[in-house]
Amino acid sequence: MVMTRDQAINRWKDVVSTVFWAEESISAEWDARLKAAPNMTHEEQMKFADDYCEAIATEIVSSTTDEQLAAIE
């Protein structure tokens, strides 16, 4: 099935909303580190960004059942 532009926008809107929700959920733990990021070296920032993305993804998956994960295409 080919996705329409509106369907793609709505799908991405759902993804972005989920990321924002997860960021809010982990913000207390990550706030100080986020504020310190501009003072890091480029390499430290890249590592930090990867760690932060992993924390967001972990938060998202933490509220997903194994059945829901299995159903994802």
NUFIVO-951115 format. One record per residue: x, y, z of N, C-alpha, C in turn; residue in three letters. Coordinates in Angstrom, 2 decimals, m for minus. Example, Ala and Ser with C-alpha at 12.3 -4.5 7.8 and 13.67 -1.06 7.14 Angstrom:
residues 2
<node><n_px>13.19</n_px><n_py>m5.69</n_py><n_pz>7.80</n_pz><ca_px>12.30</ca_px><ca_py>m4.50</ca_py><ca_pz>7.80</ca_pz><c_px>13.20</c_px><c_py>m3.30</c_py><c_pz>7.80</c_pz><code>Ala</code></node>
<node><n_px>12.85</n_px><n_py>m2.25</n_py><n_pz>7.08</n_pz><ca_px>13.67</ca_px><ca_py>m1.06</ca_py><ca_pz>7.14</ca_pz><c_px>12.90</c_px><c_py>0.03</c_py><c_pz>7.87</c_pz><code>Ser</code></node>
This chain:
residues 73
<node><n_px>0.84</n_px><n_py>m1.19</n_py><n_pz>0.00</n_pz><ca_px>0.00</ca_px><ca_py>0.00</ca_py><ca_pz>0.00</ca_pz><c_px>0.88</c_px><c_py>1.25</c_py><c_pz>0.00</c_pz><code>Met</code></node>
<node><n_px>0.57</n_px><n_py>2.16</n_py><n_pz>m0.86</n_pz><ca_px>1.30</ca_px><ca_py>3.41</ca_py><ca_pz>m0.97</ca_pz><c_px>0.69</c_px><c_py>4.42</c_py><c_pz>0.00</c_pz><code>Val</code></node>
<node><n_px>1.55</n_px><n_py>5.07</n_py><n_pz>0.77</n_pz><ca_px>1.09</ca_px><ca_py>6.05</ca_py><ca_pz>1.74</ca_pz><c_px>0.91</c_px><c_py>7.41</c_py><c_pz>1.06</c_pz><code>Met</code></node>
<node><n_px>m0.19</n_px><n_py>8.07</n_py><n_pz>1.37</n_pz><ca_px>m0.39</ca_px><ca_py>9.42</ca_py><ca_pz>0.85</ca_pz><c_px>0.44</c_px><c_py>10.40</c_py><c_pz>1.66</c_pz><code>Thr</code></node>
<node><n_px>0.60</n_px><n_py>11.61</n_py><n_pz>1.13</n_pz><ca_px>1.33</ca_px><ca_py>12.65</ca_py><ca_pz>1.85</ca_pz><c_px>0.68</c_px><c_py>12.94</c_py><c_pz>3.20</c_pz><code>Arg</code></node>
<node><n_px>m0.64</n_px><n_py>13.05</n_py><n_pz>3.24</n_pz><ca_px>m1.34</ca_px><ca_py>13.31</ca_py><ca_pz>4.51</ca_pz><c_px>m1.14</c_px><c_py>12.17</c_py><c_pz>5.50</c_pz><code>Asp</code></node>
<node><n_px>m1.15</n_px><n_py>10.94</n_py><n_pz>5.01</n_pz><ca_px>m0.92</ca_px><ca_py>9.80</ca_py><ca_pz>5.89</ca_pz><c_px>0.51</c_px><c_py>9.84</c_py><c_pz>6.44</c_pz><code>Gln</code></node>
<node><n_px>1.47</n_px><n_py>10.19</n_py><n_pz>5.60</n_pz><ca_px>2.86</ca_px><ca_py>10.28</ca_py><ca_pz>6.03</ca_pz><c_px>3.02</c_px><c_py>11.38</c_py><c_pz>7.08</c_pz><code>Ala</code></node>
<node><n_px>2.38</n_px><n_py>12.52</n_py><n_pz>6.85</n_pz><ca_px>2.45</ca_px><ca_py>13.62</ca_py><ca_pz>7.82</ca_pz><c_px>1.86</c_px><c_py>13.18</c_py><c_pz>9.15</c_pz><code>Ile</code></node>
<node><n_px>0.72</n_px><n_py>12.53</n_py><n_pz>9.12</n_pz><ca_px>0.10</ca_px><ca_py>12.07</ca_py><ca_pz>10.36</ca_pz><c_px>0.94</c_px><c_py>11.02</c_py><c_pz>11.07</c_pz><code>Asn</code></node>
<node><n_px>1.58</n_px><n_py>10.15</n_py><n_pz>10.31</n_pz><ca_px>2.45</ca_px><ca_py>9.15</ca_py><ca_pz>10.92</ca_pz><c_px>3.63</c_px><c_py>9.82</c_py><c_pz>11.60</c_pz><code>Arg</code></node>
<node><n_px>4.27</n_px><n_py>10.78</n_py><n_pz>10.91</n_pz><ca_px>5.39</ca_px><ca_py>11.50</ca_py><ca_pz>11.50</ca_pz><c_px>4.95</c_px><c_py>12.34</c_py><c_pz>12.69</c_pz><code>Trp</code></node>
<node><n_px>3.76</n_px><n_py>12.89</n_py><n_pz>12.61</n_pz><ca_px>3.22</ca_px><ca_py>13.66</ca_py><ca_pz>13.74</ca_pz><c_px>3.11</c_px><c_py>12.78</c_py><c_pz>14.97</c_pz><code>Lys</code></node>
<node><n_px>2.66</n_px><n_py>11.56</n_py><n_pz>14.79</n_pz><ca_px>2.58</ca_px><ca_py>10.61</ca_py><ca_pz>15.91</ca_pz><c_px>3.96</c_px><c_py>10.29</c_py><c_pz>16.47</c_pz><code>Asp</code></node>
<node><n_px>4.93</n_px><n_py>10.10</n_py><n_pz>15.57</n_pz><ca_px>6.30</ca_px><ca_py>9.81</ca_py><ca_pz>16.02</ca_pz><c_px>6.86</c_px><c_py>10.97</c_py><c_pz>16.83</c_pz><code>Val</code></node>
<node><n_px>6.72</n_px><n_py>12.18</n_py><n_pz>16.30</n_pz><ca_px>7.25</ca_px><ca_py>13.36</ca_py><ca_pz>16.98</ca_pz><c_px>6.57</c_px><c_py>13.55</c_py><c_pz>18.34</c_pz><code>Val</code></node>
<node><n_px>5.27</n_px><n_py>13.36</n_py><n_pz>18.39</n_pz><ca_px>4.53</ca_px><ca_py>13.48</ca_py><ca_pz>19.64</ca_pz><c_px>5.04</c_px><c_py>12.47</c_py><c_pz>20.67</c_pz><code>Ser</code></node>
<node><n_px>5.31</n_px><n_py>11.27</n_py><n_pz>20.23</n_pz><ca_px>5.84</ca_px><ca_py>10.24</ca_py><ca_pz>21.12</ca_pz><c_px>7.22</c_px><c_py>10.61</c_py><c_pz>21.64</c_pz><code>Thr</code></node>
<node><n_px>8.06</n_px><n_py>11.17</n_py><n_pz>20.78</n_pz><ca_px>9.39</ca_px><ca_py>11.60</ca_py><ca_pz>21.21</ca_pz><c_px>9.28</c_px><c_py>12.73</c_py><c_pz>22.24</c_pz><code>Val</code></node>
<node><n_px>8.40</n_px><n_py>13.70</n_py><n_pz>21.98</n_pz><ca_px>8.21</ca_px><ca_py>14.79</ca_py><ca_pz>22.94</ca_pz><c_px>7.73</c_px><c_py>14.26</c_py><c_pz>24.29</c_pz><code>Phe</code></node>
<node><n_px>6.80</n_px><n_py>13.31</n_py><n_pz>24.27</n_pz><ca_px>6.32</ca_px><ca_py>12.71</ca_py><ca_pz>25.51</ca_pz><c_px>7.47</c_px><c_py>12.05</c_py><c_pz>26.26</c_pz><code>Trp</code></node>
<node><n_px>8.29</n_px><n_py>11.28</n_py><n_pz>25.55</n_pz><ca_px>9.41</ca_px><ca_py>10.59</ca_py><ca_pz>26.18</ca_pz><c_px>10.43</c_px><c_py>11.57</c_py><c_pz>26.74</c_pz><code>Ala</code></node>
<node><n_px>10.71</n_px><n_py>12.64</n_py><n_pz>25.98</n_pz><ca_px>11.64</ca_px><ca_py>13.67</ca_py><ca_pz>26.48</ca_pz><c_px>11.13</c_px><c_py>14.28</c_py><c_pz>27.78</c_pz><code>Glu</code></node>
<node><n_px>9.85</n_px><n_py>14.56</n_py><n_pz>27.84</n_pz><ca_px>9.27</ca_px><ca_py>15.12</ca_py><ca_pz>29.06</ca_pz><c_px>9.42</c_px><c_py>14.14</c_py><c_pz>30.22</c_pz><code>Glu</code></node>
<node><n_px>9.25</n_px><n_py>12.87</n_py><n_pz>29.93</n_pz><ca_px>9.34</ca_px><ca_py>11.84</ca_py><ca_pz>30.97</ca_pz><c_px>10.74</c_px><c_py>11.70</c_py><c_pz>31.56</c_pz><code>Ser</code></node>
<node><n_px>11.77</n_px><n_py>11.97</n_py><n_pz>30.75</n_pz><ca_px>13.15</ca_px><ca_py>11.81</ca_py><ca_pz>31.23</ca_pz><c_px>13.82</c_px><c_py>13.14</c_py><c_pz>31.55</c_pz><code>Ile</code></node>
<node><n_px>13.09</n_px><n_py>14.24</n_py><n_pz>31.42</n_pz><ca_px>13.71</ca_px><ca_py>15.57</ca_py><ca_pz>31.52</ca_pz><c_px>14.37</c_px><c_py>15.83</c_py><c_pz>32.88</c_pz><code>Ser</code></node>
<node><n_px>13.79</n_px><n_py>15.38</n_py><n_pz>33.96</n_pz><ca_px>14.39</ca_px><ca_py>15.64</ca_py><ca_pz>35.27</ca_pz><c_px>15.78</c_px><c_py>15.00</c_py><c_pz>35.38</c_pz><code>Ala</code></node>
<node><n_px>15.91</n_px><n_py>13.82</n_py><n_pz>34.84</n_pz><ca_px>17.18</ca_px><ca_py>13.09</ca_py><ca_pz>34.89</ca_pz><c_px>18.23</c_px><c_py>13.70</c_py><c_pz>33.95</c_pz><code>Glu</code></node>
<node><n_px>17.80</n_px><n_py>14.27</n_py><n_pz>32.83</n_pz><ca_px>18.72</ca_px><ca_py>14.72</ca_py><ca_pz>31.79</ca_pz><c_px>18.92</c_px><c_py>16.23</c_py><c_pz>31.73</c_pz><code>Trp</code></node>
<node><n_px>18.15</n_px><n_py>17.01</n_py><n_pz>32.46</n_pz><ca_px>18.18</ca_px><ca_py>18.47</ca_py><ca_pz>32.34</ca_pz><c_px>19.57</c_px><c_py>19.06</c_py><c_pz>32.55</c_pz><code>Asp</code></node>
<node><n_px>20.24</n_px><n_py>18.68</n_py><n_pz>33.62</n_pz><ca_px>21.57</ca_px><ca_py>19.25</ca_py><ca_pz>33.90</ca_pz><c_px>22.57</c_px><c_py>18.88</c_py><c_pz>32.81</c_pz><code>Ala</code></node>
<node><n_px>22.49</n_px><n_py>17.65</n_py><n_pz>32.32</n_pz><ca_px>23.41</ca_px><ca_py>17.21</ca_py><ca_pz>31.26</ca_pz><c_px>23.13</c_px><c_py>17.94</c_py><c_pz>29.95</c_pz><code>Arg</code></node>
<node><n_px>21.86</n_px><n_py>18.19</n_py><n_pz>29.66</n_pz><ca_px>21.52</ca_px><ca_py>18.94</ca_py><ca_pz>28.45</ca_pz><c_px>22.07</c_px><c_py>20.36</c_py><c_pz>28.51</c_pz><code>Leu</code></node>
<node><n_px>21.99</n_px><n_py>20.96</n_py><n_pz>29.67</n_pz><ca_px>22.51</ca_px><ca_py>22.32</ca_py><ca_pz>29.83</ca_pz><c_px>24.04</c_px><c_py>22.36</c_py><c_pz>29.70</c_pz><code>Lys</code></node>
<node><n_px>24.71</n_px><n_py>21.27</n_py><n_pz>30.05</n_pz><ca_px>26.16</ca_px><ca_py>21.22</ca_py><ca_pz>29.97</ca_pz><c_px>26.67</c_px><c_py>20.88</c_py><c_pz>28.57</c_pz><code>Ala</code></node>
<node><n_px>25.81</n_px><n_py>20.39</n_py><n_pz>27.72</n_pz><ca_px>26.23</ca_px><ca_py>19.93</ca_py><ca_pz>26.39</ca_pz><c_px>26.95</c_px><c_py>20.98</c_py><c_pz>25.54</c_pz><code>Ala</code></node>
<node><n_px>26.54</n_px><n_py>22.25</n_py><n_pz>25.57</n_pz><ca_px>27.26</ca_px><ca_py>23.23</ca_py><ca_pz>24.73</ca_pz><c_px>28.74</c_px><c_py>23.40</c_py><c_pz>25.10</c_pz><code>Pro</code></node>
<node><n_px>29.11</n_px><n_py>23.02</n_py><n_pz>26.30</n_pz><ca_px>30.50</ca_px><ca_py>23.16</ca_py><ca_pz>26.75</ca_pz><c_px>31.34</c_px><c_py>21.92</c_py><c_pz>26.46</c_pz><code>Asn</code></node>
<node><n_px>30.73</n_px><n_py>20.91</n_py><n_pz>25.86</n_pz><ca_px>31.44</ca_px><ca_py>19.67</ca_py><ca_pz>25.54</ca_pz><c_px>32.19</c_px><c_py>19.82</c_py><c_pz>24.22</c_pz><code>Met</code></node>
<node><n_px>33.19</n_px><n_py>18.97</n_py><n_pz>24.05</n_pz><ca_px>33.86</ca_px><ca_py>18.91</ca_py><ca_pz>22.76</ca_pz><c_px>32.88</c_px><c_py>18.30</c_py><c_pz>21.74</c_pz><code>Thr</code></node>
<node><n_px>33.21</n_px><n_py>18.43</n_py><n_pz>20.48</n_pz><ca_px>32.36</ca_px><ca_py>17.87</ca_py><ca_pz>19.43</ca_pz><c_px>32.18</c_px><c_py>16.36</c_py><c_pz>19.64</c_pz><code>His</code></node>
<node><n_px>33.25</n_px><n_py>15.67</n_py><n_pz>19.92</n_pz><ca_px>33.17</ca_px><ca_py>14.23</ca_py><ca_pz>20.14</ca_pz><c_px>32.29</c_px><c_py>13.89</c_py><c_pz>21.34</c_pz><code>Glu</code></node>
<node><n_px>32.43</n_px><n_py>14.66</n_py><n_pz>22.42</n_pz><ca_px>31.58</ca_px><ca_py>14.44</ca_py><ca_pz>23.60</ca_pz><c_px>30.12</c_px><c_py>14.72</c_py><c_pz>23.27</c_pz><code>Glu</code></node>
<node><n_px>29.86</n_px><n_py>15.75</n_py><n_pz>22.48</n_pz><ca_px>28.49</ca_px><ca_py>16.06</ca_py><ca_pz>22.08</ca_pz><c_px>27.88</c_px><c_py>14.93</c_py><c_pz>21.25</c_pz><code>Gln</code></node>
<node><n_px>28.66</n_px><n_py>14.36</n_py><n_pz>20.34</n_pz><ca_px>28.16</ca_px><ca_py>13.26</ca_py><ca_pz>19.52</ca_pz><c_px>27.82</c_px><c_py>12.04</c_py><c_pz>20.38</c_pz><code>Met</code></node>
<node><n_px>28.68</n_px><n_py>11.72</n_py><n_pz>21.35</n_pz><ca_px>28.43</ca_px><ca_py>10.62</ca_py><ca_pz>22.28</ca_pz><c_px>27.22</c_px><c_py>10.93</c_py><c_pz>23.14</c_pz><code>Lys</code></node>
<node><n_px>27.14</n_px><n_py>12.16</n_py><n_pz>23.62</n_pz><ca_px>26.00</ca_px><ca_py>12.58</ca_py><ca_pz>24.44</ca_pz><c_px>24.70</c_px><c_py>12.48</c_py><c_pz>23.65</c_pz><code>Phe</code></node>
<node><n_px>24.70</n_px><n_py>12.94</n_py><n_pz>22.42</n_pz><ca_px>23.50</ca_px><ca_py>12.88</ca_py><ca_pz>21.58</ca_pz><c_px>23.05</c_px><c_py>11.44</c_py><c_pz>21.40</c_pz><code>Ala</code></node>
<node><n_px>24.00</n_px><n_py>10.54</n_py><n_pz>21.17</n_pz><ca_px>23.67</ca_px><ca_py>9.13</ca_py><ca_pz>21.02</ca_pz><c_px>23.06</c_px><c_py>8.58</c_py><c_pz>22.31</c_pz><code>Asp</code></node>
<node><n_px>23.66</n_px><n_py>8.91</n_py><n_pz>23.45</n_pz><ca_px>23.14</ca_px><ca_py>8.45</ca_py><ca_pz>24.75</ca_pz><c_px>21.74</c_px><c_py>9.00</c_py><c_pz>25.01</c_pz><code>Asp</code></node>
<node><n_px>21.53</n_px><n_py>10.27</n_py><n_pz>24.65</n_pz><ca_px>20.22</ca_px><ca_py>10.90</ca_py><ca_pz>24.86</ca_pz><c_px>19.16</c_px><c_py>10.25</c_py><c_pz>23.98</c_pz><code>Tyr</code></node>
<node><n_px>19.50</n_px><n_py>10.00</n_py><n_pz>22.73</n_pz><ca_px>18.56</ca_px><ca_py>9.33</ca_py><ca_pz>21.82</ca_pz><c_px>18.23</c_px><c_py>7.93</c_py><c_pz>22.33</c_pz><code>Cys</code></node>
<node><n_px>19.23</n_px><n_py>7.24</n_py><n_pz>22.85</n_pz><ca_px>18.97</ca_px><ca_py>5.90</ca_py><ca_pz>23.41</ca_pz><c_px>18.05</c_px><c_py>5.98</c_py><c_pz>24.62</c_pz><code>Glu</code></node>
<node><n_px>18.24</n_px><n_py>6.99</n_py><n_pz>25.47</n_pz><ca_px>17.38</ca_px><ca_py>7.15</ca_py><ca_pz>26.64</ca_pz><c_px>15.93</c_px><c_py>7.43</c_py><c_pz>26.22</c_pz><code>Ala</code></node>
<node><n_px>15.75</n_px><n_py>8.24</n_py><n_pz>25.19</n_pz><ca_px>14.41</ca_px><ca_py>8.53</ca_py><ca_pz>24.68</ca_pz><c_px>13.78</c_px><c_py>7.25</c_py><c_pz>24.12</c_pz><code>Ile</code></node>
<node><n_px>14.54</n_px><n_py>6.53</n_py><n_pz>23.31</n_pz><ca_px>14.02</ca_px><ca_py>5.28</ca_py><ca_pz>22.73</ca_pz><c_px>13.69</c_px><c_py>4.27</c_py><c_pz>23.81</c_pz><code>Ala</code></node>
<node><n_px>14.53</n_px><n_py>4.18</n_py><n_pz>24.83</n_pz><ca_px>14.28</ca_px><ca_py>3.25</ca_py><ca_pz>25.94</ca_pz><c_px>12.99</c_px><c_py>3.63</c_py><c_pz>26.66</c_pz><code>Thr</code></node>
<node><n_px>12.79</n_px><n_py>4.92</n_py><n_pz>26.87</n_pz><ca_px>11.56</ca_px><ca_py>5.38</ca_py><ca_pz>27.53</ca_pz><c_px>10.34</c_px><c_py>5.03</c_py><c_pz>26.69</c_pz><code>Glu</code></node>
<node><n_px>10.42</n_px><n_py>5.22</n_py><n_pz>25.39</n_pz><ca_px>9.29</ca_px><ca_py>4.90</ca_py><ca_pz>24.51</ca_pz><c_px>8.98</c_px><c_py>3.41</c_py><c_pz>24.57</c_pz><code>Ile</code></node>
<node><n_px>10.01</n_px><n_py>2.59</n_py><n_pz>24.46</n_pz><ca_px>9.80</ca_px><ca_py>1.14</ca_py><ca_pz>24.43</ca_pz><c_px>9.38</c_px><c_py>0.63</c_py><c_pz>25.81</c_pz><code>Val</code></node>
<node><n_px>9.73</n_px><n_py>1.33</n_py><n_pz>26.87</n_pz><ca_px>9.40</ca_px><ca_py>0.86</ca_py><ca_pz>28.21</ca_pz><c_px>7.89</c_px><c_py>0.76</c_py><c_pz>28.45</c_pz><code>Ser</code></node>
<node><n_px>7.12</n_px><n_py>1.50</n_py><n_pz>27.69</n_pz><ca_px>5.66</ca_px><ca_py>1.43</ca_py><ca_pz>27.86</ca_pz><c_px>5.00</c_px><c_py>0.67</c_py><c_pz>26.71</c_pz><code>Ser</code></node>
<node><n_px>5.80</n_px><n_py>m0.13</n_py><n_pz>26.02</n_pz><ca_px>5.30</ca_px><ca_py>m0.92</ca_py><ca_pz>24.90</ca_pz><c_px>5.40</c_px><c_py>m2.39</c_py><c_pz>25.27</c_pz><code>Thr</code></node>
<node><n_px>4.32</n_px><n_py>m3.11</n_py><n_pz>25.10</n_pz><ca_px>4.33</ca_px><ca_py>m4.54</ca_py><ca_pz>25.42</ca_pz><c_px>5.09</c_px><c_py>m5.33</c_py><c_pz>24.35</c_pz><code>Thr</code></node>
<node><n_px>5.50</n_px><n_py>m6.54</n_py><n_pz>24.70</n_pz><ca_px>6.16</ca_px><ca_py>m7.40</ca_py><ca_pz>23.72</ca_pz><c_px>5.24</c_px><c_py>m7.69</c_py><c_pz>22.55</c_pz><code>Asp</code></node>
<node><n_px>3.94</n_px><n_py>m7.81</n_py><n_pz>22.81</n_pz><ca_px>2.97</ca_px><ca_py>m8.06</ca_py><ca_pz>21.74</ca_pz><c_px>2.91</c_px><c_py>m6.87</c_py><c_pz>20.78</c_pz><code>Glu</code></node>
<node><n_px>2.93</n_px><n_py>m5.66</n_py><n_pz>21.34</n_pz><ca_px>2.92</ca_px><ca_py>m4.47</ca_py><ca_pz>20.49</ca_pz><c_px>4.20</c_px><c_py>m4.37</c_py><c_pz>19.67</c_pz><code>Gln</code></node>
<node><n_px>5.33</n_px><n_py>m4.70</n_py><n_pz>20.27</n_pz><ca_px>6.59</ca_px><ca_py>m4.68</ca_py><ca_pz>19.54</ca_pz><c_px>6.57</c_px><c_py>m5.69</c_py><c_pz>18.40</c_pz><code>Leu</code></node>
<node><n_px>6.01</n_px><n_py>m6.86</n_py><n_pz>18.64</n_pz><ca_px>5.94</ca_px><ca_py>m7.89</ca_py><ca_pz>17.61</ca_pz><c_px>5.04</c_px><c_py>m7.49</c_py><c_pz>16.46</c_pz><code>Ala</code></node>
<node><n_px>4.07</n_px><n_py>m6.62</n_py><n_pz>16.73</n_pz><ca_px>3.10</ca_px><ca_py>m6.20</ca_py><ca_pz>15.71</ca_pz><c_px>3.62</c_px><c_py>m5.06</c_py><c_pz>14.83</c_pz><code>Ala</code></node>
<node><n_px>4.74</n_px><n_py>m4.46</n_py><n_pz>15.22</n_pz><ca_px>5.27</ca_px><ca_py>m3.34</ca_py><ca_pz>14.44</ca_pz><c_px>5.86</c_px><c_py>m3.87</c_py><c_pz>13.15</c_pz><code>Ile</code></node>
<node><n_px>5.50</n_px><n_py>m3.24</n_py><n_pz>12.07</n_pz><ca_px>5.99</ca_px><ca_py>m3.67</ca_py><ca_pz>10.74</ca_pz><c_px>7.33</c_px><c_py>m3.08</c_py><c_pz>10.46</c_pz><code>Glu</code></node>
